[in-house]
Amino acid sequence: MKKIYHLGTCTTSQAIIKETGIAQKGFEMQDIKVEKITPAQLEAMQKMAGSYEALFSRRALKYKELGLKDKQLTEKDYRHYILEEYTFLKRPVVIINQSIFIGSEKKTVEALKKAVL
């Protein structure tokens, strides 16, 4: 399986897609704003990542808007918010066979580049 969950309007996601050449390497690309993440897709990501929290973005504007930074969130909460609002998924999420790469941290992008080669 070679798939990327991204946001077409996110400049960071687009830069990573361009930098790694994923678009030309046969990856299935899912723009999460256009095609929502299904519960089954999120569960599969969670099994690979180890937790829903690992997939959750605290950078989303709604994180502060909804006052979530002041709450103790559970795994159930993380799952709920990611399914409810696409901006809560840390982007991009790239799956290559049994490996998952989450987010845009430099070390994650470097590991992704090596895996894509």
C-alpha positions as CSV (number, residue, x, y, z in Angstrom):
1,M,0.0,0.0,0.0
2,K,1.3,3.4,-0.9
3,K,-1.1,6.2,0.2
4,I,-0.9,9.8,1.3
5,Y,-3.5,11.7,3.3
6,H,-3.0,15.4,2.6
7,L,-4.7,18.7,2.3
8,G,-4.7,20.3,-1.1
9,T,-4.7,23.8,0.4
10,C,-1.9,23.2,2.9
11,T,1.3,24.6,1.5
12,T,3.4,22.5,3.9
13,S,1.8,19.2,2.6
14,Q,2.2,20.3,-1.0
15,A,5.9,21.2,-0.4
16,I,6.5,17.7,1.1
17,I,4.7,16.0,-1.8
18,K,6.8,18.0,-4.3
19,E,10.1,17.5,-2.4
20,T,9.6,13.7,-2.1
21,G,8.2,13.2,-5.6
22,I,5.3,11.1,-4.2
23,A,2.9,12.3,-6.9
24,Q,5.0,10.7,-9.6
25,K,5.6,7.4,-7.7
26,G,2.2,5.8,-7.9
27,F,0.9,6.9,-4.5
28,E,-2.9,7.0,-4.0
29,M,-3.5,10.6,-2.9
30,Q,-6.5,11.5,-0.7
31,D,-7.3,15.2,-0.1
32,I,-9.0,14.9,3.3
33,K,-11.0,18.1,2.7
34,V,-12.5,16.7,-0.4
35,E,-12.8,13.0,0.7
36,K,-13.3,12.7,4.4
37,I,-11.3,10.1,6.4
38,T,-13.4,7.1,7.2
39,P,-13.5,5.5,10.7
40,A,-11.8,2.4,9.1
41,Q,-9.0,4.4,7.6
42,L,-8.4,6.2,10.9
43,E,-8.3,2.9,12.8
44,A,-5.8,1.5,10.4
45,M,-3.6,4.6,10.8
46,Q,-4.0,4.4,14.6
47,K,-2.8,0.7,14.6
48,M,0.3,1.7,12.7
49,A,0.9,4.9,14.7
50,G,0.2,3.4,18.1
51,S,-2.3,6.0,19.2
52,Y,-4.9,8.5,18.0
53,E,-2.9,11.2,19.8
54,A,0.1,10.6,17.5
55,L,-2.2,11.5,14.6
56,F,-3.7,14.6,16.3
57,S,-2.6,18.1,15.3
58,R,-2.5,20.7,18.1
59,R,-1.6,23.3,15.5
60,A,-5.2,23.4,14.1
61,L,-6.9,26.7,14.7
62,K,-9.9,24.9,16.1
63,Y,-7.7,23.4,18.9
64,K,-7.6,26.8,20.6
65,E,-11.1,27.9,19.4
66,L,-12.7,24.9,21.1
67,G,-10.6,25.3,24.2
68,L,-9.1,21.9,23.8
69,K,-5.7,23.0,25.1
70,D,-7.3,23.4,28.5
71,K,-8.9,19.9,28.5
72,Q,-7.5,16.5,29.2
73,L,-8.2,14.6,26.0
74,T,-8.6,10.8,25.8
75,E,-7.9,8.5,22.9
76,K,-11.6,8.5,22.3
77,D,-11.6,12.3,22.2
78,Y,-8.7,12.4,19.7
79,R,-10.5,9.9,17.4
80,H,-13.8,11.9,17.6
81,Y,-12.1,15.2,16.8
82,I,-10.1,13.9,13.9
83,L,-13.2,12.3,12.3
84,E,-15.3,15.4,13.0
85,E,-12.9,18.0,11.6
86,Y,-10.2,17.2,9.0
87,T,-7.9,19.9,10.3
88,F,-7.2,17.8,13.4
89,L,-5.3,15.2,11.4
90,K,-1.6,15.9,11.6
91,R,-0.5,16.3,7.9
92,P,0.6,14.7,5.8
93,V,0.1,11.1,6.7
94,V,2.0,8.8,4.4
95,I,1.7,5.0,4.4
96,I,4.2,2.8,2.6
97,N,3.4,-0.8,3.2
98,Q,3.7,-1.3,7.0
99,S,5.4,2.1,7.7
100,I,3.6,5.3,8.6
101,F,5.0,8.8,8.4
102,I,3.1,11.5,10.3
103,G,3.4,15.2,10.0
104,S,6.0,17.7,8.7
105,E,8.8,17.5,11.2
106,K,12.2,17.6,9.6
107,K,13.2,14.1,10.8
108,T,9.9,12.7,9.6
109,V,10.3,14.2,6.1
110,E,13.9,12.9,5.9
111,A,12.8,9.4,6.9
112,L,10.0,9.6,4.3
113,K,12.5,10.7,1.6
114,K,14.7,7.6,2.3
115,A,11.6,5.3,2.2
116,V,10.3,6.7,-1.1
117,L,13.7,6.3,-2.9
